[in-house]
Amino acid sequence: MSGYYSDKLSANRLKQCYDIAPPRVQQYLVAEVDHIMQKIRPGDMVLELGCGYGRILPRLAQKAALVIGIDLSLSSLLLGREMLSGIPNTLLLNMDVVQLGFRHRVFDRVVCIQNGISAFRVDKKDIIRESIRVAKPGGTLLFSSYSDKFWKYRLEWFQLQSEAGLLGEINWEMTHNGVIVCKDGFKATTMRPEEFMSLTAEFDVDTQVVEVDESSLFCEISPH
């Protein structure tokens, strides 16, 4: 679905999705960033995968030494560069999540939130593998998905996006069990705890899955 975000749901259209989010969804969005902020130490190098227009970078930059966001959507990155122009310790780059142009063991934290891991249409293990490669030993990888407890709020938010013309009409017959399908081809899935654990099993890492705010599941990975 990364092509969808590049072609149809980028820049100001993507920003509008967050602008129209109802209060419970706004709470979820804040809770995700609050959770990440607890993991960042002053002086950290932080990488965000699928940063869009850099929505969360200003918060992370308050604590980290440098925050780099990568995305494939040039229009989102251009909007982000405008919005972040006054924050010198942020950088937005056009880069593929499975071909990161960084040396080994550079980042203290690698972040991919708001169900980003489900939005990339690549092998999820390749995302994990590449993220581990660029993370320092003892660093942390933070991948989030939706908690099942958040389903009705997530569905309400997607319905608002559909009504605003940001997404296609929701296909209610195919929308269930954590999966939202639109008639224009958009499909949003989720990751459950057992899927996260299976995804990281082959790597030399410690993994735990924690629930935040009864809205997010965070898979927290520590490379050895």
N, C-alpha and C positions, 0 to 999 in steps of 0.2 A: 504493500500500500504506500510505500515511500514515493512512488510515481504520482499517486493521487495527491499527496501533500506537496509535491513539486509543481504539479500542473494545475490543480483545482483549489487546493486549500493551503495557500501560502500567503505570506506577507500580511496585508491588511485583512484579508478574509480569515486567515488563521487567528489574527489578533481579535477579530470580532467574535470568534467562538468563545474566547475567554471573557470578553467584555459582557456578553449576554448570559454568562453562567449564573444560575440562581444561587441564593445564599448558601445552601448546604454544599454545593459544588465549590463555591469560593472557599468555604471552610476546608474542604478536602485539598484544594490546591495550595493553600497556605500551610496546612499540616505537613504536606510532602516536603516543602522547602524547609520548614522548621526542623523536620527530622534530619535532613541533610546537614543543616547548619550545626547540629549537635555533633556531627562526625568530622567537621572541618576544624583544623587547628590553624592558628595564625602562621603564615609562612607557607601553607600548603600550595602545591600546584594541582589544579582541578581541571578535569576535562569533562564536558557534557556532550553526550552523543545525541544527535537529533535535536539540536537546540532551537530550531525554528528561527524566530526573530530575536532570540535571546531573552525571553520572558523572565527567566529566573536568575540570569547572570548578575544583575545589580545586587541582589541579596547576597549571593555567594561571594561577590567581590568585596563585600564589607569585611570579610574575615580572611579570605585566601590571599596569597601573594599575587597569583595570576589565575584567571579563569579563562579557558579556551573552549569555545563552543563550535561544534562542527555540524554541517547540514549539507544536503545536496541541492536544496532550493536556493537558487541565486537571488530570487526576489525577496524571500524571507531574510536572507543574510544582508541584503542591501538595506532593508528597513531596519534591521537590527543595528547595523553600523551607524545609521542615523541616530537611533534612540540611545545608543551606548557611547556616543562620541565624547561625552564628558567624563567617562569612567576609564582612566588610562590602563588599569590592570585587567581589562577584558579584551578578548580577541576572538573574532568570528572567522572561520575558515570553511571554504567549500571542499569537502572531503568525504570519501566513502567510508562507512563505518567498519567495513571488513578489510580495508586497505589504508590504515591510518599512517600518515606520513610523519611519524615520530619515532625516535630511537626507543630502544628497549628501556623499561624501568624509569620512566620520566615522571609519572604522575602519582601523587599521594592519594587522590580520590578520582575515580571514574564514575560518572553519574549518568543514568538513563532513566528518567522518571516519566510519570503520566502515561504509563503503559507503552512507552516508546519501543520496548523490545518486541511488542506485537505488531508495531507499525512497519518495521523494516521487512521487506520481502526478500530476505536472504536467510541462509541457515543460521539459526539462533546460536548454535555451538560455535560458528565462525565469529560471531559478535563477541561471545564470551572469551574465546581463545585470543582474539586480537586485543581485547580489553586487558586481559591478564598480561599480555606481552608488554604493554606500555605502562603497566602499573608497577610501582615499587614493591618489593617484598615487605610485607607488613602493612601495605596500603589497603584500601577498601574499594570494592566495586559495589555500587548501589543501583540495582535495577528494580523498578516498581511496576506493579500491575494493580488491577482493581480487586478489592475484596468482594466476595459474593454478597456481603451485607449492604453493599453500596448500589446494588443493581437498579433499584427503582429510581434513585437519584441520577445515576448515569443515564438511564433511559429517558428521563425527563429532559436532561441536558441535550442529548442527541436529538430529541424531538424538537426542541427549540432551535437547534442548528438547522434541522431540516426545514422547519417553517420559515426560517430566515433565508433560505435558498443557499446555505453554505454546504449542505449535504443534499443528496438526493432523497426522494421519498422513502421512508422506512418500509421495508418489506416485513410486515408483522408476522406472516406465516413462517418466515425463516429466522426471526429474531427471538432467541430464547437461550437459556443456559449460559449466560455470559457472552453471547455472540450477537452483535448487531449487524444486520445486513440492510443495505439500501438498494433501491432499484436501479441506481446508476452504476452499480458495481462496487461501491464502497463496502468494506467488511471490517469490523472491529472485533478482535478476539481478546482473550485474556489468558493469563498464566496462573495456574493454581500451585500450591506449595509443592506437591509431588512432581509437577512438571519442572519447576525451578531446580529441585534437588536432583532430578534425573539429568538435567541439562549440565550440571556442574560436576557430576560424579566422576568423570574420566580425568579431571584436572587435579593437580596437586594444590588444592585449596581447602580452606575451611568455609563452610556455607551454613548460614542460618536464614530462616524466613520468619519475619515478624510482621504483625499487623499494626497499622498506625491509623488511629482515628476511626476505626471501623469503616475505613474507605479504601485504604491502600494495603497491598502486600509488598513488603520490601524483601528482596533477595539480597543478602549482604554477604559478599564474597571477599575472603582475605587470602591473597596469594602467599605461598610460603617462600 
